[in-house]
Amino acid sequence: MSGEAVEHIALAGTVISFVTPSAAAVEQRLREVFCRRGRFFESAGAAFPMLSEDVTSLTLGVAHRLGAVRNEIVFGDALKRSTF
């Protein structure tokens, strides 16, 4: 992945599990909700046993775009001024 897109995936069907918490949980526990509970699977079928009302699977491209949107909302101008 680059800052702009997923550039290469070794297994084309790779997905990541994604917890869909309430907005309050996102603000208060982002690392716990996303980082600790996000898992990579070689396919949507392999992820299926882990899915529930609160957990879905996303393609890496969708997860990347969702992260970019979230970062823009939370960090906005700081990202634009950054020289990372």
MOPAC internal coordinates of N, CA, C and O (Angstrom, degrees):
PM7 1SCF
backbone

  N    0.0000 0     0.00 0     0.00 0    0    0    0
  C    1.4460 1     0.00 0     0.00 0    1    0    0
  C    1.5164 1   109.21 1     0.00 0    2    1    0
  O    1.2310 1   121.43 1   -32.90 1    3    2    1
  N    1.2812 1   114.88 1   147.10 1    3    2    1
  C    1.4578 1   120.74 1   171.69 1    5    3    2
  C    1.5194 1   106.34 1  -116.06 1    6    5    3
  O    1.2310 1   120.63 1     4.94 1    7    6    5
  N    1.2988 1   116.41 1  -175.06 1    7    6    5
  C    1.4537 1   118.98 1   176.17 1    9    7    6
  C    1.5113 1   112.70 1   -68.44 1   10    9    7
  O    1.2310 1   120.36 1   163.81 1   11   10    9
  N    1.3291 1   116.92 1   -16.19 1   11   10    9
  C    1.4608 1   120.60 1  -175.24 1   13   11   10
  C    1.5239 1   114.38 1  -103.84 1   14   13   11
  O    1.2310 1   119.76 1   150.26 1   15   14   13
  N    1.3302 1   118.07 1   -29.74 1   15   14   13
  C    1.4703 1   119.42 1  -174.35 1   17   15   14
  C    1.5174 1   111.20 1  -168.39 1   18   17   15
  O    1.2310 1   121.32 1   -13.72 1   19   18   17
  N    1.3340 1   115.08 1   166.28 1   19   18   17
  C    1.4540 1   121.12 1   170.07 1   21   19   18
  C    1.5191 1   105.94 1   -77.46 1   22   21   19
  O    1.2310 1   120.34 1   -59.20 1   23   22   21
  N    1.3178 1   116.96 1   120.80 1   23   22   21
  C    1.4625 1   120.27 1  -174.33 1   25   23   22
  C    1.5196 1   113.79 1   -98.36 1   26   25   23
  O    1.2310 1   119.95 1   150.82 1   27   26   25
  N    1.3288 1   117.71 1   -29.18 1   27   26   25
  C    1.4584 1   120.10 1  -178.39 1   29   27   26
  C    1.5228 1   109.16 1  -154.14 1   30   29   27
  O    1.2310 1   120.87 1   -46.07 1   31   30   29
  N    1.3096 1   115.94 1   133.93 1   31   30   29
  C    1.4613 1   122.16 1   175.37 1   33   31   30
  C    1.5172 1   106.82 1  -127.38 1   34   33   31
  O    1.2310 1   119.96 1   -58.45 1   35   34   33
  N    1.3261 1   117.68 1   121.55 1   35   34   33
  C    1.4602 1   121.09 1  -178.33 1   37   35   34
  C    1.5309 1   111.69 1   -60.97 1   38   37   35
  O    1.2310 1   120.44 1   138.25 1   39   38   37
  N    1.3185 1   116.77 1   -41.75 1   39   38   37
  C    1.4601 1   121.77 1   176.40 1   41   39   38
  C    1.5238 1   107.45 1  -110.94 1   42   41   39
  O    1.2310 1   120.06 1   -66.21 1   43   42   41
  N    1.3079 1   117.49 1   113.79 1   43   42   41
  C    1.4647 1   122.74 1  -172.10 1   45   43   42
  C    1.5232 1   114.28 1   -56.26 1   46   45   43
  O    1.2310 1   119.17 1   151.50 1   47   46   45
  N    1.3117 1   119.18 1   -28.50 1   47   46   45
  C    1.4620 1   121.21 1  -177.25 1   49   47   46
  C    1.5132 1   114.55 1   -92.93 1   50   49   47
  O    1.2310 1   119.47 1  -169.66 1   51   50   49
  N    1.3309 1   118.62 1    10.34 1   51   50   49
  C    1.4512 1   122.33 1  -176.10 1   53   51   50
  C    1.5285 1   111.67 1   -56.77 1   54   53   51
  O    1.2310 1   120.86 1   -44.88 1   55   54   53
  N    1.3335 1   115.96 1   135.12 1   55   54   53
  C    1.4604 1   122.65 1   175.79 1   57   55   54
  C    1.5261 1   108.26 1  -129.59 1   58   57   55
  O    1.2310 1   120.71 1   -13.92 1   59   58   57
  N    1.3158 1   116.26 1   166.08 1   59   58   57
  C    1.4589 1   122.38 1   174.81 1   61   59   58
  C    1.5161 1   107.82 1  -125.32 1   62   61   59
  O    1.2310 1   120.69 1   -41.21 1   63   62   61
  N    1.3457 1   116.28 1   138.79 1   63   62   61
  C    1.4622 1   118.43 1   175.71 1   65   63   62
  C    1.5179 1   107.58 1   -74.71 1   66   65   63
  O    1.2310 1   120.67 1   -32.44 1   67   66   65
  N    1.3123 1   116.33 1   147.56 1   67   66   65
  C    1.4444 1   121.13 1  -174.70 1   69   67   66
  C    1.5143 1   108.98 1  -140.89 1   70   69   67
  O    1.2310 1   120.77 1   -59.61 1   71   70   69
  N    1.3271 1   116.13 1   120.39 1   71   70   69
  C    1.4590 1   121.55 1   178.55 1   73   71   70
  C    1.5176 1   108.12 1   -78.51 1   74   73   71
  O    1.2310 1   120.47 1   -46.13 1   75   74   73
  N    1.3051 1   116.70 1   133.87 1   75   74   73
  C    1.4607 1   121.48 1  -179.49 1   77   75   74
  C    1.5284 1   109.38 1  -108.50 1   78   77   75
  O    1.2310 1   120.55 1  -104.55 1   79   78   77
  N    1.3384 1   116.56 1    75.45 1   79   78   77
  C    1.4635 1   120.74 1  -175.68 1   81   79   78
  C    1.5235 1   112.72 1   -82.24 1   82   81   79
  O    1.2310 1   121.35 1    -6.24 1   83   82   81
  N    1.3164 1   115.02 1   173.76 1   83   82   81
  C    1.4632 1   120.25 1   175.15 1   85   83   82
  C    1.5217 1   109.17 1   -68.30 1   86   85   83
  O    1.2310 1   120.33 1   -18.88 1   87   86   85
  N    1.3033 1   116.97 1   161.12 1   87   86   85
  C    1.4707 1   121.33 1  -179.81 1   89   87   86
  C    1.5196 1   111.14 1   -58.91 1   90   89   87
  O    1.2310 1   119.76 1   142.54 1   91   90   89
  N    1.3239 1   118.07 1   -37.46 1   91   90   89
  C    1.4664 1   120.72 1   179.72 1   93   91   90
  C    1.5184 1   110.78 1   -63.39 1   94   93   91
  O    1.2310 1   120.31 1   139.33 1   95   94   93
  N    1.3211 1   117.02 1   -40.67 1   95   94   93
  C    1.4572 1   120.27 1   179.99 1   97   95   94
  C    1.5189 1   110.75 1   -65.70 1   98   97   95
  O    1.2310 1   120.11 1   142.47 1   99   98   97
  N    1.3204 1   117.40 1   -37.53 1   99   98   97
  C    1.4607 1   121.12 1   179.17 1  101   99   98
  C    1.5212 1   109.97 1   -60.90 1  102  101   99
  O    1.2310 1   120.65 1   134.57 1  103  102  101
  N    1.3127 1   116.36 1   -45.43 1  103  102  101
  C    1.4592 1   120.34 1  -178.32 1  105  103  102
  C    1.5187 1   111.67 1   -68.00 1  106  105  103
  O    1.2310 1   119.89 1   142.02 1  107  106  105
  N    1.2976 1   117.81 1   -37.98 1  107  106  105
  C    1.4571 1   121.36 1  -172.86 1  109  107  106
  C    1.5303 1   113.45 1   -89.49 1  110  109  107
  O    1.2310 1   119.74 1   148.82 1  111  110  109
  N    1.3214 1   118.10 1   -31.18 1  111  110  109
  C    1.4511 1   119.55 1  -171.37 1  113  111  110
  C    1.5213 1   112.10 1  -137.17 1  114  113  111
  O    1.2310 1   119.29 1  -137.05 1  115  114  113
  N    1.3113 1   118.97 1    42.95 1  115  114  113
  C    1.4586 1   121.43 1  -175.31 1  117  115  114
  C    1.5254 1   112.12 1   -55.39 1  118  117  115
  O    1.2310 1   120.12 1   131.88 1  119  118  117
  N    1.3152 1   117.38 1   -48.12 1  119  118  117
  C    1.4669 1   119.60 1  -177.64 1  121  119  118
  C    1.5276 1   110.60 1   -61.33 1  122  121  119
  O    1.2310 1   120.13 1   133.76 1  123  122  121
  N    1.3221 1   117.36 1   -46.24 1  123  122  121
  C    1.4614 1   119.76 1  -179.68 1  125  123  122
  C    1.5259 1   111.31 1   -64.94 1  126  125  123
  O    1.2310 1   120.51 1   136.02 1  127  126  125
  N    1.3235 1   116.64 1   -43.98 1  127  126  125
  C    1.4610 1   121.08 1  -175.83 1  129  127  126
  C    1.5208 1   111.52 1   -69.00 1  130  129  127
  O    1.2310 1   120.27 1   135.35 1  131  130  129
  N    1.3265 1   117.08 1   -44.65 1  131  130  129
  C    1.4614 1   119.08 1  -175.64 1  133  131  130
  C    1.5205 1   112.61 1   -94.01 1  134  133  131
  O    1.2310 1   120.19 1   120.04 1  135  134  133
  N    1.2968 1   117.23 1   -59.96 1  135  134  133
  C    1.4685 1   120.90 1  -171.60 1  137  135  134
  C    1.5239 1   113.14 1   -65.14 1  138  137  135
  O    1.2310 1   119.99 1   134.89 1  139  138  137
  N    1.2872 1   117.62 1   -45.11 1  139  138  137
  C    1.4638 1   120.01 1  -176.64 1  141  139  138
  C    1.5206 1   112.94 1   -76.02 1  142  141  139
  O    1.2310 1   119.91 1   155.78 1  143  142  141
  N    1.3154 1   117.77 1   -24.22 1  143  142  141
  C    1.4588 1   119.43 1  -176.29 1  145  143  142
  C    1.5170 1   113.36 1  -109.15 1  146  145  143
  O    1.2310 1   119.80 1   173.80 1  147  146  145
  N    1.3157 1   117.98 1    -6.20 1  147  146  145
  C    1.4592 1   121.00 1   176.71 1  149  147  146
  C    1.5255 1   109.67 1   -78.59 1  150  149  147
  O    1.2310 1   119.96 1   -51.48 1  151  150  149
  N    1.3032 1   117.68 1   128.52 1  151  150  149
  C    1.4684 1   122.51 1  -179.38 1  153  151  150
  C    1.5199 1   108.93 1  -129.71 1  154  153  151
  O    1.2310 1   120.74 1   -35.61 1  155  154  153
  N    1.3202 1   116.19 1   144.39 1  155  154  153
  C    1.4520 1   121.17 1   176.06 1  157  155  154
  C    1.5205 1   109.53 1   -91.23 1  158  157  155
  O    1.2310 1   120.46 1   -40.90 1  159  158  157
  N    1.3278 1   116.74 1   139.10 1  159  158  157
  C    1.4625 1   123.52 1   177.79 1  161  159  158
  C    1.5165 1   108.65 1  -130.40 1  162  161  159
  O    1.2310 1   120.52 1   -30.99 1  163  162  161
  N    1.3080 1   116.62 1   149.01 1  163  162  161
  C    1.4626 1   120.05 1  -177.54 1  165  163  162
  C    1.5230 1   112.92 1   -71.34 1  166  165  163
  O    1.2310 1   120.16 1   164.22 1  167  166  165
  N    1.3272 1   117.31 1   -15.78 1  167  166  165
  C    1.4631 1   120.59 1   178.85 1  169  167  166
  C    1.5239 1   109.65 1  -161.13 1  170  169  167
  O    1.2310 1   120.74 1   -14.83 1  171  170  169
  N    1.3297 1   116.20 1   165.17 1  171  170  169
  C    1.4593 1   120.46 1   176.30 1  173  171  170
  C    1.5243 1   110.42 1   -63.51 1  174  173  171
  O    1.2310 1   120.57 1   145.40 1  175  174  173
  N    1.3263 1   116.51 1   -34.60 1  175  174  173
  C    1.4654 1   120.30 1   178.08 1  177  175  174
  C    1.5166 1   112.26 1   -63.74 1  178  177  175
  O    1.2310 1   120.52 1   140.99 1  179  178  177
  N    1.3200 1   116.62 1   -39.01 1  179  178  177
  C    1.4642 1   120.64 1   179.07 1  181  179  178
  C    1.5312 1   110.73 1   -68.46 1  182  181  179
  O    1.2310 1   120.21 1   150.47 1  183  182  181
  N    1.3281 1   117.20 1   -29.53 1  183  182  181
  C    1.4658 1   121.57 1   179.91 1  185  183  182
  C    1.5217 1   111.88 1   -79.20 1  186  185  183
  O    1.2310 1   120.13 1   157.85 1  187  186  185
  N    1.3209 1   117.36 1   -22.15 1  187  186  185
  C    1.4632 1   121.93 1  -171.69 1  189  187  186
  C    1.5299 1   114.44 1   -49.15 1  190  189  187
  O    1.2310 1   118.66 1   134.81 1  191  190  189
  N    1.3469 1   120.17 1   -45.19 1  191  190  189
  C    1.4712 1   119.30 1  -179.22 1  193  191  190
  C    1.5293 1   113.87 1   -61.86 1  194  193  191
  O    1.2310 1   119.44 1   159.02 1  195  194  193
  N    1.3085 1   118.67 1   -20.98 1  195  194  193
  C    1.4606 1   122.51 1  -178.82 1  197  195  194
  C    1.5311 1   112.71 1   -89.62 1  198  197  195
  O    1.2310 1   119.97 1   169.11 1  199  198  197
  N    1.3191 1   117.66 1   -10.89 1  199  198  197
  C    1.4614 1   120.87 1  -175.03 1  201  199  198
  C    1.5216 1   111.05 1   -77.76 1  202  201  199
  O    1.2310 1   121.19 1   -30.03 1  203  202  201
  N    1.3278 1   115.33 1   149.97 1  203  202  201
  C    1.4599 1   121.95 1   179.01 1  205  203  202
  C    1.5160 1   107.98 1  -155.40 1  206  205  203
  O    1.2310 1   120.82 1    10.16 1  207  206  205
  N    1.3116 1   116.04 1  -169.84 1  207  206  205
  C    1.4586 1   120.03 1   177.73 1  209  207  206
  C    1.5311 1   111.39 1   -59.93 1  210  209  207
  O    1.2310 1   120.53 1   148.33 1  211  210  209
  N    1.3337 1   116.60 1   -31.67 1  211  210  209
  C    1.4607 1   121.78 1  -176.41 1  213  211  210
  C    1.5188 1   114.49 1  -101.75 1  214  213  211
  O    1.2310 1   119.92 1   176.52 1  215  214  213
  N    1.3226 1   117.76 1    -3.48 1  215  214  213
  C    1.4615 1   121.26 1  -176.77 1  217  215  214
  C    1.5247 1   109.25 1  -129.97 1  218  217  215
  O    1.2310 1   120.78 1   -50.59 1  219  218  217
  N    1.3130 1   116.11 1   129.41 1  219  218  217
  C    1.4564 1   122.34 1   177.45 1  221  219  218
  C    1.5236 1   107.79 1  -125.49 1  222  221  219
  O    1.2310 1   120.15 1    -1.47 1  223  222  221
  N    1.3089 1   117.33 1   178.53 1  223  222  221
  C    1.4642 1   119.75 1   173.53 1  225  223  222
  C    1.5229 1   108.29 1  -121.47 1  226  225  223
  O    1.2310 1   121.57 1   -34.81 1  227  226  225
  N    1.3156 1   114.61 1   145.19 1  227  226  225
  C    1.4605 1   121.69 1  -179.89 1  229  227  226
  C    1.5127 1   109.27 1  -128.17 1  230  229  227
  O    1.2310 1   120.42 1   -32.86 1  231  230  229
  N    1.3161 1   116.81 1   147.14 1  231  230  229
  C    1.4619 1   118.46 1   170.50 1  233  231  230
  C    1.5238 1   106.85 1   -66.81 1  234  233  231
  O    1.2310 1   120.34 1   -20.16 1  235  234  233
  N    1.3216 1   116.96 1   159.84 1  235  234  233
  C    1.4595 1   119.97 1  -178.77 1  237  235  234
  C    1.5238 1   111.60 1   -64.38 1  238  237  235
  O    1.2310 1   120.38 1   145.44 1  239  238  237
  N    1.3339 1   116.88 1   -34.56 1  239  238  237
  C    1.4589 1   120.08 1   177.75 1  241  239  238
  C    1.5198 1   112.01 1   -63.19 1  242  241  239
  O    1.2310 1   120.27 1   135.93 1  243  242  241
  N    1.3301 1   117.09 1   -44.07 1  243  242  241
  C    1.4653 1   121.29 1   179.08 1  245  243  242
  C    1.5312 1   109.91 1   -66.37 1  246  245  243
  O    1.2310 1   120.05 1   136.62 1  247  246  245
  N    1.3384 1   117.50 1   -43.38 1  247  246  245
  C    1.4647 1   120.96 1   178.67 1  249  247  246
  C    1.5279 1   110.77 1   -60.90 1  250  249  247
  O    1.2310 1   120.47 1   139.71 1  251  250  249
  N    1.3261 1   116.70 1   -40.29 1  251  250  249
  C    1.4610 1   120.83 1   178.83 1  253  251  250
  C    1.5278 1   110.67 1   -62.91 1  254  253  251
  O    1.2310 1   120.46 1   134.26 1  255  254  253
  N    1.3303 1   116.72 1   -45.74 1  255  254  253
  C    1.4680 1   120.37 1   179.51 1  257  255  254
  C    1.5335 1   111.45 1   -64.86 1  258  257  255
  O    1.2310 1   120.44 1   139.10 1  259  258  257
  N    1.3330 1   116.76 1   -40.90 1  259  258  257
  C    1.4590 1   121.09 1   178.60 1  261  259  258
  C    1.5272 1   110.12 1   -61.97 1  262  261  259
  O    1.2310 1   120.25 1   136.87 1  263  262  261
  N    1.3243 1   117.13 1   -43.13 1  263  262  261
  C    1.4617 1   120.47 1   177.31 1  265  263  262
  C    1.5171 1   111.85 1   -62.65 1  266  265  263
  O    1.2310 1   120.34 1   139.95 1  267  266  265
  N    1.3220 1   116.95 1   -40.05 1  267  266  265
  C    1.4681 1   120.79 1   179.37 1  269  267  266
  C    1.5270 1   111.18 1   -64.49 1  270  269  267
  O    1.2310 1   120.41 1   138.20 1  271  270  269
  N    1.3375 1   116.83 1   -41.80 1  271  270  269
  C    1.4645 1   120.80 1   178.61 1  273  271  270
  C    1.5258 1   109.97 1   -64.31 1  274  273  271
  O    1.2310 1   120.56 1   134.61 1  275  274  273
  N    1.3210 1   116.53 1   -45.39 1  275  274  273
  C    1.4665 1   120.77 1   179.84 1  277  275  274
  C    1.5233 1   110.61 1   -61.27 1  278  277  275
  O    1.2310 1   120.24 1   135.44 1  279  278  277
  N    1.3246 1   117.15 1   -44.56 1  279  278  277
  C    1.4597 1   120.31 1   179.94 1  281  279  278
  C    1.5216 1   111.71 1   -64.23 1  282  281  279
  O    1.2310 1   120.39 1   142.73 1  283  282  281
  N    1.3139 1   116.85 1   -37.27 1  283  282  281
  C    1.4686 1   120.40 1   177.47 1  285  283  282
  C    1.5213 1   110.52 1   -63.74 1  286  285  283
  O    1.2310 1   120.49 1   137.69 1  287  286  285
  N    1.3189 1   116.66 1   -42.31 1  287  286  285
  C    1.4644 1   120.94 1   179.56 1  289  287  286
  C    1.5248 1   111.05 1   -65.73 1  290  289  287
  O    1.2310 1   120.40 1   134.15 1  291  290  289
  N    1.3288 1   116.83 1   -45.85 1  291  290  289
  C    1.4581 1   121.04 1  -175.41 1  293  291  290
  C    1.5245 1   112.71 1   -77.03 1  294  293  291
  O    1.2310 1   120.42 1   137.01 1  295  294  293
  N    1.3486 1   116.80 1   -42.99 1  295  294  293
  C    1.4554 1   120.12 1  -171.71 1  297  295  294
  C    1.5234 1   114.17 1  -105.93 1  298  297  295
  O    1.2310 1   119.84 1   162.33 1  299  298  297
  N    1.3290 1   117.90 1   -17.67 1  299  298  297
  C    1.4522 1   124.82 1   174.33 1  301  299  298
  C    1.5128 1   117.15 1    33.98 1  302  301  299
  O    1.2310 1   121.10 1    69.52 1  303  302  301
  N    1.3064 1   115.50 1  -110.48 1  303  302  301
  C    1.4587 1   121.54 1  -174.74 1  305  303  302
  C    1.5241 1   113.38 1   -61.64 1  306  305  303
  O    1.2310 1   119.95 1   149.35 1  307  306  305
  N    1.3189 1   117.70 1   -30.65 1  307  306  305
  C    1.4669 1   120.03 1  -179.93 1  309  307  306
  C    1.5281 1   110.68 1   -60.89 1  310  309  307
  O    1.2310 1   119.89 1   142.79 1  311  310  309
  N    1.3180 1   117.81 1   -37.21 1  311  310  309
  C    1.4536 1   120.92 1   177.95 1  313  311  310
  C    1.5218 1   111.54 1   -67.07 1  314  313  311
  O    1.2310 1   120.71 1   141.62 1  315  314  313
  N    1.3169 1   116.24 1   -38.38 1  315  314  313
  C    1.4582 1   120.72 1  -179.06 1  317  315  314
  C    1.5326 1   111.93 1   -67.86 1  318  317  315
  O    1.2310 1   120.67 1   147.61 1  319  318  317
  N    1.3363 1   116.32 1   -32.39 1  319  318  317
  C    1.4676 1   121.22 1  -179.34 1  321  319  318
  C    1.5186 1   112.47 1   -86.02 1  322  321  319
  O    1.2310 1   120.03 1   168.71 1  323  322  321
  N    1.3204 1   117.55 1   -11.29 1  323  322  321
  C    1.4491 1   122.14 1  -173.00 1  325  323  322
  C    1.5244 1   112.86 1   -66.97 1  326  325  323
  O    1.2310 1   120.91 1   -32.35 1  327  326  325
  N    1.3142 1   115.86 1   147.65 1  327  326  325
  C    1.4678 1   122.11 1   174.81 1  329  327  326
  C    1.5157 1   110.50 1  -119.33 1  330  329  327
  O    1.2310 1   120.38 1  -149.47 1  331  330  329
  N    1.3289 1   116.89 1    30.53 1  331  330  329
  C    1.4776 1   121.22 1  -179.43 1  333  331  330
  C    1.4837 1   111.30 1   -55.30 1  334  333  331
  O    1.2310 1   120.10 1   180.00 1  335  334  333

